[in-house]
Amino acid sequence: MCGILGAWGPMPEKRAAIGRGCERMRHRGPDSQGLWEDEETQVALGHVRLAILDLTEAGHQPMVSHDGRNVMALNGEIYNHQELRRRLEQEGHMPAWRGHSDTETLVEAISAWGIERTLQEAVGMFALALWDRHERSLFLARDRFGEKPLYYGYAGDSFVFSSELKAVAGLPGFDHRIDRQALALLMRHNYIPAPFSIYAAMRKLTPGSWLRLDGALLQSKTAGQPQAYWSAEAVALEGVADPLAFESDSAAIDALEKVMGAAVQGQMLSDVPLGAFLSGGIDSSAVVALMQARGGGQVNTFSIGFDVPAFNEAEHAKAVAAHLGTSHHELYVSAQDALDVVPAVAGIYDEPFADSSQIPTLLLARMARRDVTVALSGDGGDELMGGYSRYVRAAAWWARREKLPGALRGPIALGMRAMGGAAPLGMMREQAGKLAQVLAAEHSGRFYRQFVSYWKKPEQVVIDASMPEGLFDHASGLPFLDHMTWLDTVSYLPDDILVKVDRAAMSVSLETRVPMLDHRVYEFARRLPWQYKNRDGQGKWLLRQLLYRHVPRDLVDRPKKGFGVPLGLWLRGPLKDWAYALLDPQRLKAQGLFHARPILQKWREHQSGRRDWSPHLWGVLMAQAWLDESESWRRGQ
């Protein structure tokens, strides 16, 4: 795991500027720092390395292919790189290897096969930059699910890219203007979805795509359109058209264990200590069980506990670990331990990000890093296996909506809006408004957006903002339940869940891996009929059956608590003064980004105890805290 940074085009003191940018994300790669520059073409690639495979100098980056054509900086891991090596050898493309790093495998594969085929053949998580010295073209690429971040845009006349925004924000000519559309999207989702970033001049490369920049695009200061080499939606559509059929439930469990077991086995490849996060829930327990079955030794597992029972799952994790025989590590943290993390959050998360489970995730990563350099997680199970409870609720609402004749939905929606306007403040008005929006939604995407939005009308919170079209605004050929899970897979998963884990872990130089997001596991899950995902009202049914082969039911069958903190209570207590200082009306007015009135209305309602508006307020607070943090980036600190 590493960090990449680079520039193509004129830039004052480019080498020094890239060096400073690399230092800003040295946490992503504390083991070494490298720079490759071609002064004639004005290209510079920077890299900070966290050594995982091939700890010698043979793994140093940026790396030049043996034929001298390609220069690459890679962030991530290619789990099937040994298989790719064998194929390259059989085809006569690589007579001798310098080391055994996956970076060398990938750059040689690109020289032999080209970038698109190589990306399609690779199994892994990655973000890469590659300079083709023959074509004089720059290529950027990102893994299928967006596990690794990659930002790109222009700083002055130079095209720039990086694993983290803080690394490019100090480059000469960088434009620090805030993208108000991105800020509005943050209010809606509590994260900023790709391709947007908080800076108007920068974009995120979308998962499963690559970008080619040539001299003509550089001269025109444009970036071109990313090209998809893999599509989660296409796989979902194919899965609906060609569902799996099993002779028995036992055969289905066997099939899942085979594909998941292979993914877990592949992701245990490491030259450094490796472990896993274990909450005691279905997903992480299944990953750890498969690791323990295939590892040939005790797996290191990590969990944290809280003094507040409603948020504590450490006892469950400990019981699962004891049954599986892992080497278990746990840490109980107090409310003060968690609160002490809050001031650091804005800087760690690179752009405003407001999933409050970022706090325990950071604490967990810090603990795990004491013993291991790589940790596997159970993320992705809910999206792949239909685990979120909102799927059942949304499906019930959609079924009721579909029973209404289309001609009646509009008039009823108008009546609901009128009822909401006349209703007392509070739950009744919100429910009436929500029902009106649900009835008025043209298709299932916009319908589902109501279930995953915080501020329902973000343009009324962010000054001079308009809402851009996005994934939720387009109809799909997928059935309703499949459409919801696909939307979460291409939005909530890469831009919330994976961001949360990547930034928390990399802030302490810990690599995380997500076996559920092996694309072959996803392709299998997409072909599963819904009865294997939800049966008798129980989500992730098939994954549960697999886990029951390794862990007794009574250790894992319990209501899901999530991985959160008592944020609502904190905002009325120990975080109250900190929060109100960030929401001060004079401050908001001076900044010119937020309308103070709706924010302060929710603040007062929250403080009264009548409502819990903590998720809505946290989005604004993280934006405000990030604005303070970004000022230091602007000053080059």
N, C-alpha and C positions, 0 to 999 in steps of 0.2 A: 504494500500500500504506500502511496506516495502522493506528491503534489506536482502539478505541471504548470508552467507559466511560459508565455512566449509572445513575440511580436514580429510582425513583418511590415517593413516600411520605415520611413525616416523617424528617428526619435533621438533627442539629445542624450548623450552619454548612456546609450542603450544598455551596454554591458553592466554598468553600475546600477542602473534602474531595475534591470531584471534581477540582479543580485539582491537588491533591497526587497523587492517583491517576494523573492524566495524566502528571505529571512522572516517575512511576516507570516508565512505558513510553514515554518520549520517544524511545527508540531506534527505536520503530516508526514514528515520524513526527517527524523533527527540523525539518521545514520550517515548520510553523506549529501553533498550538494554538487550539482553539475551544471555546466553551461556549454552549449555549442553555438557558435556564431559563424555566419558567412557574411563578411562585411560587403562583398560585392553585391549580393542579392538582398542585403539588409534584413536577413532572417536571424533570429536568435531564439533558441529553445532552452528553457531553464527547468531544473528538476530537483526536487528534494526527495530522498529515498528512505523508506522504512523497509529494511532488508528482511524478506520473508523466504524467498527462494534464491539459492546461490548467494551466500553472504560474502563472497569474495569480490574483488575488483572486476571480475568478469561480468558481474551484474550491474555495473555502474551505468548510469544514464546521464544525458541522452546517449543513445546507442546507434552506431552506424552499421548498416548491413554489410556483409562480407564483400559484396560487389561495389560498395561505395555509393550506391544510388540513393538509398533511403536513410533518413535520420529520424529517430522516433523517441518521444518521451511518453511513457506509459504510467498511468495510475490504475492499479487494480491487480487482478490475478486471472490467469487463463488456466482453468482446472484441467483441461484435456491437452495441455501443451506437449506432454510426452507422446501422446498418440499422434499429434500433428508432426512432431519431430520424426517419428518413424515413417510417416507417409512422405515427408520431404526427402528423407534418406532413400526410400524405395524409388522415388521418382528421379533421383540423382541431382536434386537441387542443392544439397548441402553436404559437401564431402567431409567437412571437419567443423566441429563446434568449439567455441572458445570457452564455454561454461555450460551451466544447466539451468539458466534462468528462463522464465516464460517470456520475458521481454525479447530475448534473442530469438526464441522460437517465432514470436509474432512478427518481428521485423523481417525475418527471412521468409516467412510465409507470404507476407505482402509482396516482397520482391519476386517471389515465384508465381504466386497466384493472382496478384492484384488485391486491392483493398476490399472490394465488395465480397468476393468469394471467401477471403480470409475471415471477414466478420461473420459470415454465415456459418463457417466451419467452427469458429471459436465457441467454446463453452466457458463463460466466465462473467466477471464484473469488471468494467474498465471504462476509462476515458483516455483517449490518446490523441496526440498530435504528431503528424508525420510530414516531413518535408521531402518531396521528390525532387532530387537535384537535376534529373534529366528533364522532367516536364516543367520544372520551376513552379510547382504547385504545392499548396499547403492543404493537408487533409486533417479534419477533426472527426472523431467518432465516439459514440457512447454506447454502452451496453444495452441490452434489450429492455430492461426494466428501469434503467436509470439509477442503479445502485451507486454509481460514482458520478460526481457533479462535473459539469463543464460549462463555463460561461464564455461568451465571445462578443466582440463588438469593436468599436474604434476608439482610440485615444489619439486625438489630433489626426494626423494622416497615417497613422500606423494601426494595422489590424492587430488586436490583442486577444489573448485567451488565457484562461486560468481555471484551476480547481476551486479557487475561492475568490470572492470579490475583493476582499481586503488586500489581496496581492496585486491586483490591477489598479485599485483605487488611488494608489500613490504614484502611478506612472505619469510622466510628463504628458500634458494635453488631455488627461482624463476628464470627462464631463460628468459632474456630480449631480446633475439635475435629477429630481425624483420623478419617476413615472407614476402619475396619478391613477392611471388605470390599474397598475400593479397594486397600488395602495388600496384601491377599491376592492380588488380581488382578495387582498389580505383580509379586509373586513368581512367578506363573504365566507371565506374558507378557513381563515386563520393560518394560511400559508399562501405563497405566491406561486401559482401554477406555471409550468413551462408553456410557451417559450418566454414568458415575461420574467423580468428581474426588477428589483426596486429601482435600479438606475435606467433611465430612458435609453442610454447609449449601449446597454448590454442586454444580451439575450442568453437564455439557457438552450443548449442543444437538446432537442427532444429525444427521449429514449428510443433505441432501435434505429438510429439514423446516423448518417455521415454527411459531411459537408466538404466540398472542394472549392478552394479559393485560388484563382489564377491572377495573373498580372492585370488583366482588363478589369476584373472586379475590384481589385485593390485600387486602381486608378480612379474608379468611379465611386469609391468608398461605400460599396455595397458588399453584401455577404453571399448573395445567392440563396437558393432554397435547399434545405436539408433533404437528402434522399433516404427513403426508408429501405433498410435491408431486411427488416423483420417487422411484422405487424401483429400486435396483440388482438386487434379487432378481426383481422383476417383469420387468425387461428380460432377465435371464438366462433366466427361464422362457419368455418369448416367443421368445428366440433358439433355444432347444432345439426349440420347437414349429415354428419357421419358419426352418430353416437356409438359408444361402446356397448356391447352386449356380453353379459357374463352368464355362465352356466349356473352359478350360485353366488351367494354373498361371499362365501369363502374364497372363491376364485377372484372376486373383485378386490378383496383385501390382499390376496397374494400379488395381484398386479400392482396395487399401490405400493406395497412394501418393496417390490422389485425396483420401481422407478425412483422412489424416494431414497431407498437404500443406496442406489448407484450415485445419486446426487450428493448424499451425505459423505459417502466414501471418497468421491472426487474432491470434495471441499475440505477434507482432512489433510490434504497435501501441504506440508509445511516443513521448513528447516528450523523453526523456532517453536517455543512452547505454545500449545493450543488448548482451548477449552470451549465452554459454551455458557450462555446465559440460561438460567433455569428459573422460571416463575412458578412452576408447578402446574401450569395450565396445560391444555391439550397440545398446543403447537410446539412449545419449547420442550415439553416432556417427550413428545414423539421424536424430535430431532436428537435429544440426548440419548434416548433409548436405542436409536439406530446407530449413533456414534459408539455407545458402549458395546453394542453387539458386534461392531466391526473394527474397533480400535485396537484390540489386543492388549489392553491395559486400562487402568483407571482414567476416566475422563475428568478433567477439572471442571467443576460447575460453580456458578456464582449467582447469588441472589441477595437482595437487600430487604430488610424488614422495617416497618414503621411502628411507632408506639400507638398509633391510632388504629384500632382493630378493623375498621371499615376499609382501610387502605393496605392492610398487611396480608401478604400471601407467603411470607417466608417460611412459616411452619409447614405449609403444604409442599413447598419446594424441597424442604429438608426431608420430608417423608418420602417423596419420590426419589430423591438422591440416595437415601438409605436403601430403598428397595433395589435400585439399579446398581448400587455399589460404586458410585462415583466418589471422587475426592472433592467433597463439597466445602465451599467457602461462603459464609454469610456475614453480613454486616447490618446491625440494627442502627438506624439513624434517627436522630431526634428531629423535631420540627425545626430547631435552630440550625441543624446541619443542612437541612434542605433550604432554609431561608438564606443561609450564607452563600448559596450557589447563585441566587437571583442576580446579584450585580454583575456576575460574569457572563450570564446567558446571552445578552445582546451581542457581545463581541464574538462569542463562540459560534453563533448561528449566522454570521456573515451577512444576512439580510433579515428584515423583520420576519419572525417565525413564532407562532403563538400556540403551539400544542404544549400545554403545561406539563405533560408527562416527560418533556425534555429534562425536567429537574431530576426525577429519580433515574432517568436514563443516564444522565451525566454522572450521578453518584455511583451507579452500577459500573459504568465504564472505568471510573477511577479505581474502584476496588479491584476489578478484574485485571487491570494493567499491572498490578503489583506482582502477579504470578504468571501471566501469559501475554503474548504479543498478538495472538489471533483468537477471536471468539466467534462461534457460530450462534445464530439466533433463530427463533421460530417465526419471524415475521413472514407475512404473506398467506398464512393459513386461512384467515377469515375471508380474504378476497377470492382465493382459489376454491375454497370449500364451502362458501356460503355461510360463514359463521356469525356475521353481525346480526344482532336482533332486529336492526332497522329493516333488514330485507323482508322479514315476515310482516312487520307493521306496514311498510310501504306497499307490499303486495296486497294486503287487505284493503288499504285505501284505494289502490288502483282498481281492484275488483269491484268495489262499490261505485267508483266513478264510471266504469265501463257499463254498468247496468243502466245508467242514465242515458236516455236518447241524446245524441249530440246537439240537437236543437234546443234542449233544455239547459245544457251546461252553462252557456253564456248568461242567460237571465238569472239562473240561480246564483252564479258567481257574483253578479251585480248586487243581488239581494244580500249576499253574505258580506260584501264590502260595505253596504249601507248599514247593515246590522253592526259591523265592527266599528264603524264611525260613531254610532249612537251608543255603543256599549260602554260601560265603565272601564277605566284604565285597568290593565292587568290581563289575566289569563283569558277572559272571555273575548276581549278585543283581539288578542293575538290569535286565538283559535279560529275566530270568524275570518280573520284576514288570511290565515293559512289555508282554510278550507276554500276560500275564494280563489286563491292562487292555484291550488290543486285542481280545481274544476276548470280553470281557464287555461291550464297548460296544454299546449298543442300536441305534445307527444311525451313519451315516457322519460326522455332525458331532462326536459324542463320540469316535469313532474317530480323526478327524483331529486333535482337540485334543491327543492324546498326542504328535503329531509337532511341535507348536508350543508345547509347555509346557516350562518350566525346572523349577521345584520342582513335582513331580507332585502333592503334597498340601500346598498352601500353608497350609491351616488348621492344620497341624502346625508351621508356622514363625512365623505371626503369632498372638499371644496373643488369645484370645476372638474369633476371626474365624470367620465362616461364608462359604461360597462361594455367591454369588448365581447364579441362572440367567442364561444369556447366549445369544448367537447360536449357540454350539457345542452347546447343549443341546436344540436343536429339530431335528426331522427336516425334510427338504426334498424337494420333488418333482424336484429336479435330479439328473441322473446323477452318479456319484461324482466324476469329474474336474471337472465343472462346479461341483459343490458346494464342493470344495476352493478353487477359484479365486475363487468368489463369497465364501466366508468370508474369505479374505485381502483381498479388495477392500473389505469392509465392516468389517474389524477391524484387521489388521496394517497395511494401507496408510494409512488415515486416522489411526490412533492411534499408529503408530510412524514409518513412513517420512515422512509429511507433517509430523508434529510435529517430527521431527528436522531437516528442512530449514527449515521456517518459523521455528523459534526461533533456529537458528544464523544464518540469513540476516538476520532482522529485528533481531538483537542488534547488527548493524553497519549497519542501515538499507538492506538490500539486498532488493529484491523478487524472488521466484522464481516462475516459471510452469511448468506441467506440461502440455505439449501432449497427451501420451497420455491425459490425463484430461478432454479435451473429451468431453462425454457422447456425442457422435455417433461418436467413435472407439470408445468402450466398446460402444455399441449394435452397431456393425459387428463388433467382436471377439466379442461374445456370439453372433452368428449364424454364426461360422466353425465348421465341423466340426473336430473335434480333429485330423484329419490335417493341417490347415494350421498347427496350433500345435506339434505334435510329430510329426516324421516320421523314421523310422529312428533313433529314440533321440535326436534333436536337437531341443531346445526352441526356441521362438520361430521356427519354420521359415519362416513367411511373412515375418516382419519381417526375417529374415536375407536372404531373396531380394531384398527391397526395397533393403536396404543394399548388396548386391552390385552393384546398378545404379550405385552412386555411389562405392564403395570396393572395391578388390581384396580377395578373400577372405583372402589370406594376412596382411592387416593386422589382421583382426578375428576370424578363426577360431582361438581358443585357449581353454584352460580358464579359467573365470571365477574371479577371485581375491576378488571382493567389495571392499568399501571399508572395511577394518578396520585395527586396530592390534594389535600383539603384547601384548594385555592380560594373557594368562596369564603371560608372562615378566615383565612389569612388576610384577605382584602378588607375584612372588617376589623382585623386585629393587628398583628405585627407588621403587615405590609401596608397598612392604611396610610400612614404619613408619606411613605415612599411613593405610593400610587397617586395620592392627591397632588403631590408636588409635580408629577409628570402630567397630570390632568388640569393643572391650574388654568383657569379661563384666559388669563392674560398671556400665558405662555402659548396656548393654542392659537389665540388671535395673532400673536406676533409671528408664529410660524406660518400661518396661512394655509395649512394643509387640512385641518379638521374643523367641522362645525361643532362648536362647543355645546350647543343646547341639547342635542339628542344624547351625547355622551354623558353630560352631567345629569341628565334626567335618569339614565340607567344607573349612574353612580349613586344618586340619592335613593332610588328604589332598592338598590342592593344593600346600602348601609342600613336601611330601615328593616331589613330582614324579610320584606314581603316577597321578593324575588331573588333568584340567584342569577345574576348577569355576569358572573365571573368569566365565562368564555368570551363574551363580547368585549368586556373591558380589558381582558388580557391581550387581545389583538391590538387595541389602541396603545396599551402600556408598552408592549414589545416594540411597536413602531416608534414610540417616543424615546424609549431607552436606546434603541438602535440609532436614532438621529444623534443622540449625544455621543455614542461610540464612534459613529462615522466621521464626526468632526476631527477626531484624532487621526483617522486615515487621511483625511484631506490635508492635514498639516504635516503628513509624513512621519508621524510618531509610531 
